[in-house]
Each structure stands twice: as structure tokens, then as C-alpha cells.
Amino acid sequence: MKVLIYSDVHGNLPAFEKMIKKEKACEKYICLGDLVNYGPWSNECVELAISLPNSTLIMGNHEEAFINGFYPGTNPLVQDFFKMTYPSFQKKEIISSFVTQTKLDTFICTHTINDNYIFPETQVFLDNNYIIGHSHHQFKYSNNNFTLFNSGSVGQNRKFINEINYLVYDADLKSVAMKSLIYDIDLVLNKMRQLSFPDYCLNYYKNKMRR
């Protein structure tokens, strides 16, 4: 059995759909959180995630913000995205049922550890095997005889904005494969323009490097 593990879709339906189509052989799905905010399809991304068979949905910090009705951070860019995406969101009851973590063989799957952004260069003393998201960077890290995988971001890669990152776990081989795909970011930008997202938000996507 193969398990598709993904994180940080952030309202990016074209990227989400492309990943699902590519990995249609997977029989189980684990979302590590942050389906919502930033991109213009938060409702649709939640709907697609819950439609997948054998799916476990983990709560990220952006689901928490949508449940609470405010984003607690001070970053003005994120505040602008929240102001655009939250008012039309209709799936609060669904995301309120998301769990904080799940177990996959020897791995704890959760959005992140102790609410921290964990990057490739971050020094973390591991007390277990983990699979996380949150920082939008895909990598593998090991110490103390444990391993951490960060799945990266489906919808908002911090290095190459048009790259989708995710993991596929082979339950028979007990192996984790780090995967990537390229998608058309202009689909996202065009929809944001239709919905009159502010230039500050558009420029965030436009000015990122592309692969």
C-alpha cells in the first residue's frame, strides 16, 4: 500500500489536483495541515481533501486561524491574504474536526513540532521519527537514531513557486520517497486577479523564482 503525504496546499487547487492525478495509485492520504488561506480556493481544497478515500486530516495553524476568525501573526502580507480568503470560507465545521497528529508505522505525522518552523538547517534533537510540514521546504533530517521528513508545500513552495512537493510512503517497503512536480502558477494568479486580490498579494507569487 502507498500513502500520499502532503502539506500546505494553501488554497491552491490546480497544484492540489495535479498531485492527486499524478499519484492516483495511492490508497491512503495524510494531510499535514494548512489546506486553507493564501490561494483563492480554500473551500474547494477542503472539499477535495475530505473526498479522498482513507484520508486523515491534520490541523495546521491556518486552520486554527480560520476556526478562531483571526490570524494571530503580525505579518501584513499574511493579514492581507487572510482578509481576502476568510470571509468566503464555508467549511469551518469540517476543519474543526481535524486531528493534531496521527501515527504511520514508526512515524508521528503532525503539522510541526512545538509550533516551530523547522528548516533544513534547523537543529532539532529528535525523540521520535516525524513527518511534518509547515516550513514549505522539503528535506530529510536525522539524529539520535531518529529521522524527520518535511513534506514541503503543495501550493506555496518557498523556493520555486511553481513546484509541488510531497511524500509517498510505501507501507510494504517501509520507505519514504520525496516527490516533486511542476504546475502552472499563472492559473493561480489569474484567479486572484479575477477576485481582486491586492497587488501586495499578487506580487508575492509573481516575484518568486520559478523552476
C-alpha positions as MATLAB code, in Angstrom:
seq = 'MKVLIYSDVHGNLPAFEKMIKKEKACEKYICLGDLVNYGPWSNECVELAISLPNSTLIMGNHEEAFINGFYPGTNPLVQDFFKMTYPSFQKKEIISSFVTQTKLDTFICTHTINDNYIFPETQVFLDNNYIIGHSHHQFKYSNNNFTLFNSGSVGQNRKFINEINYLVYDADLKSVAMKSLIYDIDLVLNKMRQLSFPDYCLNYYKNKMRR';
ca = [
       0.000    0.000    0.000;
       1.167    3.508   -0.836;
       0.307    6.571    1.257;
       0.310   10.096   -0.166;
       1.509   12.573    2.476;
       1.141   16.268    1.713;
       1.033   19.639    3.443;
       0.488   23.364    2.990;
      -1.835   23.331   -0.011;
      -2.909   26.860    0.971;
      -5.926   27.207   -1.278;
      -4.040   26.196   -4.421;
      -6.492   23.913   -6.189;
      -4.600   23.481   -9.519;
      -1.488   22.253   -7.694;
      -3.545   20.003   -5.411;
      -5.446   18.445   -8.311;
      -2.265   17.820  -10.309;
      -0.644   15.989   -7.401;
      -3.731   13.813   -6.814;
      -3.924   12.922  -10.507;
      -0.231   12.029  -10.637;
      -0.427    9.802   -7.539;
      -3.739    8.080   -8.281;
      -2.223    4.705   -7.339;
      -2.115    5.775   -3.664;
      -4.714    4.124   -1.435;
      -4.380    6.289    1.662;
      -3.869   10.018    2.239;
      -2.461   12.107    5.087;
      -2.771   15.882    5.014;
      -0.339   17.547    7.426;
      -2.337   20.772    7.648;
      -2.769   24.219    6.114;
      -5.197   23.434    3.331;
      -6.531   26.982    3.623;
      -5.543   30.657    3.208;
      -3.299   32.439    0.673;
      -4.726   30.911   -2.532;
      -8.264   31.559   -3.797;
      -9.705   28.038   -3.367;
      -9.787   27.303    0.378;
     -13.306   25.818    0.260;
     -12.542   23.674   -2.761;
      -9.295   22.359   -1.299;
     -11.067   21.257    1.875;
     -13.759   19.565   -0.221;
     -11.180   17.698   -2.294;
      -9.207   16.618    0.788;
     -12.240   15.153    2.540;
     -13.331   13.365   -0.652;
     -10.161   11.271   -0.816;
     -10.530    7.697    0.491;
      -8.825    6.627    3.718;
      -7.877   10.215    4.422;
      -6.506   11.610    7.693;
      -6.627   15.398    8.002;
      -4.330   17.162   10.456;
      -4.924   20.705   11.667;
      -2.409   23.378   10.769;
      -2.028   26.881   12.153;
      -4.070   28.343    9.295;
      -6.998   26.034   10.043;
      -6.763   27.253   13.629;
      -6.898   30.857   12.390;
      -9.967   30.142   10.243;
     -11.711   28.455   13.183;
     -10.924   31.365   15.509;
     -11.796   34.021   12.950;
      -8.497   35.894   13.094;
      -4.860   35.392   12.165;
      -2.706   35.983   15.267;
       0.528   36.871   13.475;
       1.716   40.393   12.688;
       2.970   39.846    9.134;
       0.978   42.327    6.990;
       1.167   40.080    3.913;
      -0.461   37.173    5.718;
      -3.045   39.534    7.190;
      -3.941   40.723    3.678;
      -4.334   37.162    2.430;
      -6.486   36.299    5.441;
      -8.756   39.305    4.783;
      -9.286   38.069    1.225;
      -9.811   34.360    1.884;
     -11.530   34.097    5.260;
     -14.837   35.963    4.578;
     -15.889   33.483    1.868;
     -14.835   30.376    3.782;
     -17.716   27.975    4.498;
     -16.084   24.819    5.862;
     -15.352   25.795    9.454;
     -17.299   22.858   10.894;
     -15.308   20.414    8.769;
     -11.872   21.746    9.633;
     -12.816   21.845   13.312;
     -12.792   18.034   13.229;
      -9.186   17.818   12.025;
      -6.807   15.975   14.358;
      -3.471   17.151   15.799;
      -1.442   14.102   14.750;
      -1.565   10.531   13.501;
       0.798    7.553   13.526;
       2.146    5.937   10.369;
       4.173    2.858   11.303;
       7.106    4.327   13.275;
       6.405    7.956   12.252;
       4.415   10.610   14.077;
       2.705   12.729   11.427;
       1.879   16.259   12.577;
       1.914   19.813   11.218;
       5.123   20.684   13.058;
       6.924   20.167   16.371;
       6.273   22.601   19.240;
       4.827   25.192   16.809;
       8.286   25.750   15.323;
       9.271   26.427   11.730;
      11.760   23.650   11.020;
      14.019   24.284    8.024;
      16.787   22.108    6.523;
      19.392   23.922    8.621;
      17.380   23.862   11.862;
      18.989   21.827   14.628;
      16.365   19.591   16.228;
      17.002   16.912   18.849;
      14.652   14.152   17.734;
      12.857   11.980   20.254;
      10.917   10.029   17.622;
      10.516    9.626   13.869;
       8.464   12.507   12.446;
       6.790   13.575    9.227;
       5.891   17.283    9.254;
       5.126   20.295    7.060;
       4.710   23.988    7.991;
       8.002   25.447    6.733;
       7.306   24.885    2.992;
      10.727   23.251    2.482;
      11.143   19.574    1.606;
      14.011   17.730    3.288;
      15.159   14.742    5.346;
      16.939   15.164    8.684;
      18.362   12.568   11.081;
      19.881   12.489   14.553;
      19.694   10.475   17.784;
      18.849    7.408   15.634;
      15.586    9.041   14.501;
      14.539   10.579   11.189;
      12.406   13.591   10.309;
      10.894   14.202    6.877;
       9.401   17.543    5.900;
       6.977   17.013    3.028;
       7.364   20.562    1.718;
       4.441   22.524    0.324;
       1.944   21.575   -2.356;
       0.682   25.074   -3.047;
       3.268   27.569   -1.907;
       6.816   26.324   -2.298;
       9.124   28.905   -0.734;
      11.973   28.324   -3.213;
      10.265   27.657   -6.554;
       6.663   28.858   -6.525;
       5.634   26.558   -9.401;
       6.955   23.371   -7.767;
       4.764   20.940   -5.822;
       6.471   18.936   -3.063;
       5.058   15.914   -1.235;
       5.940   12.426    0.033;
       4.844    8.910   -0.863;
       5.213    6.252    1.818;
       5.438    2.615    0.716;
       3.978    0.582    3.572;
       5.371   -2.681    2.198;
       8.951   -1.444    1.808;
       8.783    0.934    4.820;
      10.281    3.645    2.631;
       9.611    7.352    2.095;
      10.036    8.916   -1.361;
      10.388   12.691   -1.710;
       8.450   13.817   -4.780;
       8.092   16.989   -6.840;
       6.035   18.239   -9.785;
       5.824   21.449  -11.799;
       2.473   23.202  -12.314;
       1.200   26.397  -13.949;
       1.295   29.152  -11.306;
      -0.418   31.541  -13.728;
      -3.672   29.661  -13.097;
      -3.485   30.867   -9.506;
      -2.514   34.425  -10.415;
      -5.328   34.743  -12.958;
      -7.924   33.624  -10.415;
      -6.535   36.016   -7.815;
      -6.835   38.865  -10.323;
     -10.464   37.903  -11.041;
     -11.182   38.119   -7.308;
      -9.368   41.467   -6.958;
      -6.620   40.308   -4.628;
      -4.409   43.313   -3.755;
      -1.163   43.840   -5.668;
       0.792   43.077   -2.487;
      -0.613   39.539   -2.557;
      -0.204   39.092   -6.312;
       3.413   40.238   -6.168;
       4.214   37.631   -3.553;
       3.529   34.908   -6.151;
       4.770   36.857   -9.174;
       8.187   37.650   -7.713;
       9.053   34.158   -6.509;
      11.550   32.104   -8.524;
      10.156   29.517  -10.906;
      11.703   26.231  -11.922;
];
